[in-house]
Amino acid sequence: MSTKFMLDENIPYALIDLLERRGFSVQHLKKIGKQGIKNGEVYEIAERENMWIVTRDQWPGADLKIKSARREGVLYRQVLPLRKNRRG
């Protein structure tokens, strides 16, 4: 069974191609008409489909859900603003 990913609406579409080229199954909330749904609903879909959630959001309690899951969970990454290179 291939690893499956659910991309949150804040994840760029470019990640779909990258993951699919590496053999993963990928869905994006916007492409399946689910943009704007609550985080709990996203988790329910991903749990039902045995998918990892990829998001930039930090979900309160997500770590507890990951601990109780067999192998699925929530991956999140904080994206920091780019800093201008300052030379002295």
N, C-alpha and C positions, 0 to 999 in steps of 0.2 A: 504494500500500500504506500503510495506516494504521500509526502508531506503536503498539506493543503494550507493555504493562507487566505485570510479575509483582510483586505486592505481597507482601512478606515477612509472616510472621505477626505481627510487631510493629507493623504499620501499621494504623490504624483503618479499618473498613469504609467510613466516610464518604468516604474518598478514591476509592472505586470509583465512586460516583455522580458526584462532581465530574469525574473524568476521562472517564467515559462520556458525560456531557452535552456535553463538548467534542470528542466524536467519536473518542476513543481506545478501543482494545480492552484490557480489563483482566481479569486473573485474580488471585485472592487464595489464598495457600497453604492457609488454613483452609477456604475454600469448595470447594477441589478435593481435600480430604482429605490434604494433604501436610504438615500442621503437624508440627514436631519433626524434620524431615529435616535432614541436614547441609548446610552452606553450599555445599559442592561439588556436591551433588545439585540444589540450587536453581539454581546456575549452569548445570548441564548441561541442565535443563529449559528455562531461559530462552534458552540458546544454541541449542538445537534448534528452539525456537519463534520465534527472532529477537525476543526481548523484552528490554526494559530491566528491571532488578531495582530496586525501590524498597525500601529497608530503613533501619532505624535502627542496624543493626549496622555496625561498621567491620571490613571483611574484610581480613585480611593478604594482600597480593599482588593485591588487586582492581585496583589501578591498572595492573598489568602485563597483566591480562586485558583491560582496556579498550583499552590501546594495541594489542593484537593483534586486537581485534574490528573488523569493518567499520564498524558504527555502534551496536551494542548495547553495553551495559555495566552497571555497577552505580552507582546513585545512592544515596548515604547522607547522612544528616543527623544530626548530634549534637544531641540534645535536652537542653538545660540546664534544671535545676530553676528554677521561677519564684522570683524574689526578692520579698520583701515590700517595699513602698514605705516607706522610713524617712524621716520628716520630722524635721528637727532643730529 
